[in-house]
Amino acid sequence: MDPRRLSTPGHSCDPDSVNPASLRVLIIDDFQAMRGMLRQMLLSLGFSQMTLAANASEALNELRRQRFDLVLCDYNLGEGLDGQQLLDQGRAEGTIDLATTFVMVTAENSSEMVMGALESTPDAYLSKPLTKDLLRARLLRAMRRRAPFAEVARVMRKNPESALGVLDRQLSEAGEGQLDLLRAKADLARTLQQWNTVEEAARAALDDRPLAWAYTRLGEVAEARGEDAQAETLWRRAMKLTPQFMEAHDRLIALRERQGHREEALALLHQACERSAKSLARQRHLGELALAEGRLDLAAPAWLRVLTLSQQMGEAHAADYHEAMRAHLARGDSRQARRLLTLLAKECKRDPEHPWWLLAARLRMQGGSEEMRTRLLDDLERRLAEERPPSAAGTALREALSALGERDWAARVKASTDA
């Protein structure tokens, strides 16, 4: 077999079926030498259509500009998003879909990285240093697994329901890879809220072996049918089977919180964040719930983690700085609260809600001074005359004003927010 022939998405799994020169490849690494080395290795394997990116920002721009069949991405990418966060964002935007083979390349082996990689589930994970033979073997294996999904992805972009029919045909023809196809079918049916189809696919997968994702999907089916106790049992089974499958944790947390078991939900959420610390949404949820429950020992560090992650991901919001400041102020750490207020004043100026959150924070932190309070209320009056405050920022303003005994002002903010 020609060593430069590889199995590729959208074609037969016969390794000799397609020339890799027909594939578009994106190489992402913050070191120029490593980008060059990967490019040379891929050239020797027959790839020719290669685009290089030095960081996540460049990579996202390239992903938005064209579709790639294969992405080789380093985990550590310097400032900005890391490889895991890039993969998550690409999937969220649809620029990395079922047809894309995503391979993570790194020398990193920290528990945080490993958990993140497990949660984001790249198609393959390669440890440095690399050899050409190892790269070829892993690419061949990963692309064989991804091969059936190119047609599914093409149809899904136009008509998701029709993609279920493609998956059924793929399942009827598949000699291997049945579990991957069943998972894709269950995930797509869940998006379409076709719960009977979700159940069918998940149970078919469980006929082969116990799988955390299948138990989790069955839990969602049970919840959709109003069977909360069964949903809880299934999610706990998934967590016991595969503790790093974080989606089961998230589902159980949401259920227990909805049922009013907030202390248990908080404990589960804290454990989930300890297990896999790189989810911005999960850390934000921990900060919110811990603050609401008065668990300042959990809230304060959670909000600091939110700020770190949001800055890294380019998703910093003024509300996060306000909540971090509020948590530290409630904890009695006025020094850290002042530092966070200063950061809030400087950061997030592109956030259109920034002035409202800054005003709420200053009322909480500085409103005790009569002179400062007067200045802040004058500022509030000017802003209310010009526009309505956003809902969440309006709530924060009302709470700060009520704490200062300014109930008339709190009522004015509520009237403006509700108008």
ZAMARGU-4260 file (C-alpha; in steps of 0.2 Angstrom, whole numbers, plus 5000, padded with zeros to 4 digits):
<rodrens>
0) 5000/5000/5000 | 5006/5017/4996 | 5011/5025/5013 | 5004/5041/5007 | 4986/5035/5004
5) 4974/5037/5018 | 4956/5033/5022 | 4946/5050/5022 | 4929/5057/5027 | 4916/5055/5015
10) 4923/5040/5006 | 4926/5022/5008 | 4936/5016/5022 | 4947/5007/5010 | 4964/5015/5014
15) 4969/5016/4995 | 4953/5024/4990 | 4957/5043/4991 | 4973/5053/4989 | 4976/5064/5004
20) 4980/5078/4993 | 4962/5081/4991 | 4960/5085/5009 | 4960/5102/5017 | 4971/5102/5033
25) 4973/5115/5047 | 4988/5115/5057 | 4988/5125/5073 | 5003/5127/5085 | 5010/5143/5093
30) 5028/5137/5089 | 5033/5140/5071 | 5046/5126/5071 | 5032/5114/5076 | 5020/5120/5063
35) 5034/5117/5050 | 5038/5100/5056 | 5020/5094/5056 | 5018/5102/5038 | 5034/5092/5032
40) 5027/5076/5040 | 5010/5078/5031 | 5018/5082/5015 | 5028/5066/5016 | 5011/5057/5019
45) 5004/5065/5003 | 4994/5080/5010 | 4996/5096/5000 | 4982/5108/5005 | 4988/5114/5021
50) 4984/5130/5031 | 4994/5135/5046 | 4988/5145/5061 | 4999/5152/5076 | 4985/5154/5088
55) 4967/5151/5092 | 4961/5167/5084 | 4969/5164/5068 | 4963/5146/5068 | 4945/5152/5071
60) 4946/5164/5057 | 4952/5151/5045 | 4938/5139/5051 | 4925/5152/5048 | 4932/5155/5030
65) 4933/5137/5024 | 4929/5119/5030 | 4943/5108/5034 | 4943/5089/5033 | 4957/5087/5046
70) 4963/5099/5060 | 4979/5096/5070 | 4979/5107/5085 | 4992/5109/5099 | 4984/5110/5117
75) 4994/5125/5123 | 4992/5139/5111 | 4999/5154/5121 | 4988/5168/5125 | 4969/5166/5121
80) 4960/5149/5119 | 4969/5133/5121 | 4966/5118/5110 | 4951/5111/5120 | 4942/5128/5121
85) 4945/5130/5102 | 4937/5113/5099 | 4922/5118/5110 | 4920/5134/5101 | 4922/5127/5084
90) 4909/5114/5087 | 4897/5127/5095 | 4899/5138/5079 | 4897/5123/5067 | 4914/5126/5059
95) 4920/5109/5066 | 4906/5096/5063 | 4904/5078/5061 | 4914/5078/5045 | 4930/5085/5053
100) 4943/5075/5061 | 4951/5084/5075 | 4967/5078/5082 | 4975/5086/5098 | 4994/5086/5099
105) 5003/5091/5115 | 5017/5087/5127 | 5005/5092/5141 | 4999/5079/5153 | 4992/5088/5168
110) 4976/5081/5175 | 4966/5097/5170 | 4972/5095/5152 | 4968/5076/5152 | 4950/5079/5159
115) 4947/5093/5147 | 4952/5082/5132 | 4941/5068/5139 | 4926/5080/5140 | 4929/5088/5123
120) 4932/5071/5115 | 4944/5075/5100 | 4945/5061/5088 | 4963/5057/5093 | 4976/5063/5105
125) 4994/5063/5101 | 5009/5065/5113 | 5025/5074/5108 | 5038/5070/5102 | 5030/5063/5086
130) 5036/5052/5073 | 5029/5051/5055 | 5024/5033/5057 | 5015/5036/5073 | 5006/5052/5065
135) 5001/5041/5050 | 4994/5027/5061 | 4984/5039/5072 | 4977/5049/5057 | 4972/5033/5048
140) 4963/5026/5063 | 4954/5043/5067 | 4949/5046/5049 | 4942/5029/5047 | 4931/5032/5062
145) 4925/5049/5055 | 4923/5043/5037 | 4904/5039/5037 | 4900/5056/5044 | 4904/5067/5029
150) 4888/5063/5020 | 4878/5065/5037 | 4886/5082/5040 | 4882/5088/5022 | 4864/5083/5024
155) 4862/5090/5041 | 4868/5107/5036 | 4852/5108/5025 | 4840/5097/5033 | 4843/5089/5050
160) 4828/5077/5049 | 4834/5070/5033 | 4851/5066/5041 | 4843/5054/5052 | 4839/5044/5037
165) 4857/5045/5031 | 4862/5038/5048 | 4850/5024/5047 | 4857/5019/5030 | 4875/5020/5037
170) 4870/5009/5051 | 4863/4996/5040 | 4879/4996/5029 | 4892/4998/5043 | 4903/4983/5047
175) 4911/4993/5061 | 4909/5010/5069 | 4891/5006/5074 | 4892/5014/5091 | 4899/5030/5084
180) 4884/5030/5072 | 4872/5026/5085 | 4878/5040/5096 | 4877/5053/5082 | 4859/5047/5079
185) 4854/5049/5097 | 4862/5066/5098 | 4854/5072/5082 | 4837/5065/5088 | 4839/5074/5104
190) 4842/5090/5095 | 4826/5087/5086 | 4817/5081/5102 | 4812/5065/5094 | 4813/5055/5110
195) 4808/5038/5104 | 4822/5039/5091 | 4834/5044/5105 | 4829/5029/5116 | 4830/5017/5101
200) 4848/5022/5097 | 4854/5023/5115 | 4846/5005/5119 | 4854/4998/5103 | 4871/5005/5109
205) 4868/4997/5127 | 4865/4980/5119 | 4883/4981/5114 | 4891/4987/5131 | 4887/4999/5145
210) 4890/5017/5139 | 4889/5033/5149 | 4883/5043/5134 | 4869/5030/5131 | 4863/5031/5149
215) 4864/5050/5149 | 4853/5050/5133 | 4840/5038/5141 | 4840/5050/5156 | 4835/5064/5145
220) 4821/5054/5137 | 4815/5050/5155 | 4815/5068/5160 | 4806/5073/5144 | 4792/5061/5149
225) 4791/5068/5166 | 4800/5053/5174 | 4812/5062/5185 | 4816/5047/5197 | 4821/5037/5182
230) 4831/5051/5175 | 4841/5053/5191 | 4845/5034/5192 | 4851/5034/5174 | 4862/5049/5176
235) 4870/5042/5192 | 4873/5026/5183 | 4882/5035/5169 | 4892/5045/5182 | 4897/5029/5191
240) 4902/5020/5175 | 4912/5035/5168 | 4916/5048/5181 | 4924/5060/5168 | 4908/5060/5157
245) 4903/5077/5163 | 4887/5079/5154 | 4879/5067/5166 | 4884/5078/5180 | 4877/5093/5172
250) 4860/5085/5169 | 4859/5078/5187 | 4864/5095/5194 | 4850/5104/5184 | 4837/5091/5189
255) 4841/5093/5208 | 4841/5111/5207 | 4825/5112/5198 | 4818/5100/5211 | 4823/5112/5225
260) 4838/5102/5232 | 4850/5117/5230 | 4862/5111/5243 | 4864/5094/5235 | 4865/5103/5217
265) 4879/5114/5224 | 4889/5100/5231 | 4887/5090/5214 | 4892/5106/5205 | 4907/5109/5216
270) 4913/5091/5213 | 4910/5093/5194 | 4921/5109/5193 | 4934/5100/5204 | 4934/5086/5192
275) 4934/5096/5176 | 4939/5114/5179 | 4939/5122/5161 | 4921/5124/5158 | 4916/5143/5159
280) 4898/5139/5160 | 4900/5127/5174 | 4911/5138/5184 | 4899/5153/5181 | 4885/5142/5187
285) 4895/5137/5203 | 4898/5155/5207 | 4880/5160/5205 | 4873/5145/5215 | 4886/5147/5228
290) 4883/5165/5230 | 4864/5163/5231 | 4866/5149/5244 | 4878/5160/5255 | 4893/5148/5252
295) 4905/5162/5250 | 4920/5150/5252 | 4915/5142/5236 | 4908/5158/5227 | 4923/5169/5228
300) 4936/5157/5221 | 4923/5151/5208 | 4921/5169/5201 | 4939/5172/5201 | 4941/5156/5190
305) 4927/5163/5179 | 4937/5179/5176 | 4952/5169/5171 | 4943/5158/5159 | 4933/5172/5152
310) 4948/5183/5149 | 4957/5168/5141 | 4942/5164/5130 | 4939/5183/5125 | 4922/5182/5133
315) 4924/5193/5148 | 4908/5201/5154 | 4905/5216/5166 | 4893/5205/5176 | 4906/5193/5180
320) 4917/5206/5188 | 4902/5213/5198 | 4898/5196/5204 | 4916/5192/5209 | 4917/5209/5218
325) 4901/5205/5227 | 4906/5188/5233 | 4923/5195/5240 | 4914/5210/5248 | 4901/5198/5256
330) 4916/5188/5262 | 4924/5203/5270 | 4939/5203/5259 | 4937/5222/5255 | 4955/5223/5248
335) 4951/5210/5234 | 4934/5218/5231 | 4942/5235/5228 | 4954/5227/5216 | 4940/5219/5207
340) 4931/5236/5206 | 4946/5243/5198 | 4947/5229/5185 | 4928/5231/5182 | 4931/5250/5178
345) 4945/5246/5166 | 4939/5230/5158 | 4924/5225/5147 | 4922/5243/5140 | 4916/5235/5124
350) 4902/5227/5134 | 4887/5238/5131 | 4881/5234/5149 | 4897/5239/5156 | 4891/5256/5163
355) 4876/5249/5172 | 4887/5235/5181 | 4900/5247/5185 | 4887/5259/5193 | 4879/5244/5203
360) 4897/5239/5209 | 4901/5257/5214 | 4885/5258/5224 | 4889/5242/5233 | 4907/5247/5237
365) 4907/5266/5238 | 4889/5271/5242 | 4892/5272/5260 | 4900/5289/5258 | 4886/5303/5257
370) 4896/5313/5244 | 4900/5298/5233 | 4882/5292/5235 | 4875/5308/5228 | 4887/5308/5213
375) 4882/5290/5209 | 4864/5294/5211 | 4866/5309/5199 | 4875/5297/5187 | 4860/5285/5188
380) 4847/5298/5185 | 4856/5304/5169 | 4857/5286/5163 | 4839/5282/5167 | 4834/5298/5157
385) 4844/5291/5142 | 4840/5272/5142 | 4833/5257/5151 | 4844/5246/5161 | 4846/5228/5155
390) 4836/5216/5166 | 4850/5208/5176 | 4860/5224/5178 | 4844/5232/5184 | 4841/5219/5197
395) 4859/5221/5203 | 4856/5240/5204 | 4840/5238/5214 | 4848/5226/5226 | 4862/5239/5229
400) 4850/5253/5231 | 4839/5244/5243 | 4855/5239/5254 | 4858/5258/5255 | 4840/5261/5260
405) 4837/5270/5244 | 4820/5262/5241 | 4813/5275/5230 | 4827/5274/5218 | 4826/5255/5218
410) 4808/5257/5213 | 4812/5270/5199 | 4825/5257/5192 | 4812/5243/5193 | 4799/5254/5184
415) 4812/5258/5170 | 4818/5240/5168 | 4800/5234/5167 | 4794/5248/5155
</rodrens>
